[in-house]
Amino acid sequence: MYAKQPLGGPEQVLAYPGRYTHRVAISNERIVGIDGQEVSFRVRAHQAGEGKRRTIRLEGSEFIRRFLLHVLPPGFKRIRHYGLLAPAHKNKRLAQARAALQQPEPDPAIVESVAQFMQRVAHLDLQRCPCCGHVGLRLTPLPPTRPASLPLTRGPP
């Protein structure tokens, strides 16, 4: 496979998808003013013709409501991975890429409990009472406040 050198360099290659994957619903440049109760911002006026812009004033609560329509619900992803990072064959393809580039395997992730981590990093024994110093405290996890995962669906929400 041949891929020619990008004209603007690697920064331009990363900037192009970044404009679509990491942007917000409205940029700061489009917000004209904010007073105590209202927000005014510029929009394209499709009825007025190509390239025309107009200013809209909305109550703050309505502006926030419209803004939040663009926030993804919990469990949804904006970016999906293809190619080497596709979930189906990720480990196999990354191993092939490492072999082709003569790169070593990364060090395996260290798996340790929270108590071990706190002891190592903060020198804090989670089984010792911070008030009296008595050893033997047991940590009990709190029940989840929401379902662990969303039901799997095959279509848009």
N, C-alpha and C positions, 0 to 999 in steps of 0.2 A: 504494500500500500504506500502511496506517495502523498505527502501533505506538504505543500509549499510553505515557506516562511511567511507568517502573517505580516502585513504591511506595518501595522502599528505596534508590533511586538506582543509579548505574552500578556501585558496589562490589558490590551484591547480585546484579546480573546476572552479574558475573564470578565471584562466589563460588559460585554454584550449580553450573555445570559444573566449576569447579575442585575441588569436593569429590569428584567422580568421576574426574577425569583426573589429579590430582596427589596422591592419597592413597596411603598405604602399606598393606601388608597388615594391620598391627595398629598401633593408636595407642598412644602412651605411657601414656595414662590406663588402658588395659586391663591393662598389665603391673603385677602386684601386687608381685612381688619377684624378685630375682636373688641367688642365693648362689653358692658356688664351682662347683657342678655342675648346678644345676637353675634353671629359669625357671618362675614361676607367673604365670598370667594369667587374666582373667575371660572366659567365653564364655557365649553363650545356651544354656540347657538346653532343647532343644526337647521332650524327653520329659516334663519336669516341668511344662509348661504355658506359657501365654503370658506373656512378660515375665520369666520366672525366669532367674536367672544363677547360675553356679557357677564355681568356681576349678579350674583344671587345673594340674598340675605335670608338666613334661617335662624330660628331660635336655637340656642345652644344645645338643648336637649334633642331637637330634631337633627342637628348636625351630627351629634354623637351617635344617634340611632342609625343614620345613614352610613356613617363611618364604620360602625360595628357590623354592618351587613357584609363588609369585605374581610372580616376576621374569620379564619377557618375554625369550625367547631373542633372540640377536643378529639383527637384520634385521627384527624385527616392530615395528609401531608401535601405540601405544595410541590415538592421536588420528588420525582421518581428516578430511580437509577436504571441505566441501560448499559450495555456493553460489559466491561470488566466488572462493574459494581452491581450488575443485575443480581438479585438475590438467589436465583435458581442455581447458578454455577460460579458464584463469587469466589469461593475458596480455590476451586480448581483453576480458574482463569488467572487469578492473582498469582498462584504458584507458577503457572506457565510464564506469566509476564516477568516474575522475579528471575526465573531460570534464563529467559532470553536476555535479560539485562544484567545477568550475573550478580544479582543482589542477594544477600543472605536473608533467611527467614527472620522476621522480627521476634524480639524476645516475647515469650508468652506473658499474658497479663497476670499480675499478681492478684490472686483471689484471697481476701482476708475478711474476717468479720469486722463489724463496726467497732467492737470492743478491742480487737487487736490493732485496728487502725488508730483509734484514739490513744491507746497505750504507746504506740510507736511514734506518733506525731506530736501529741500534746502531753505525753507522760501522765495520762489520766486513767485511773482504774475505774471503769464504769460499774464494777461490782462492789466498790467501796462507797459507803455513805459519805457525802461531802460534809455533813454536819458533825457526826460523831465518829466517823472513821471505821465503823463496823463493816466487816467484809461479809458478803453473802447476799447482796441485793440481787434481785432477779428482774430483768427487763422484760416487759410484756408488750408485744406490739399492739397498737391501737387498731380497731377494726376500720376497714376502708370507709371513707365517707361517700364514695361513688363507686359504680361498678368498675371492676378491674379492666375490662375491655369493652369496647362497643360491639354490638352484634355485627357480624360480617354480612354485608349486602353486596349485590352485584350491580348496583346502579348509582346514579347521583342521589344526593339527599333529597 
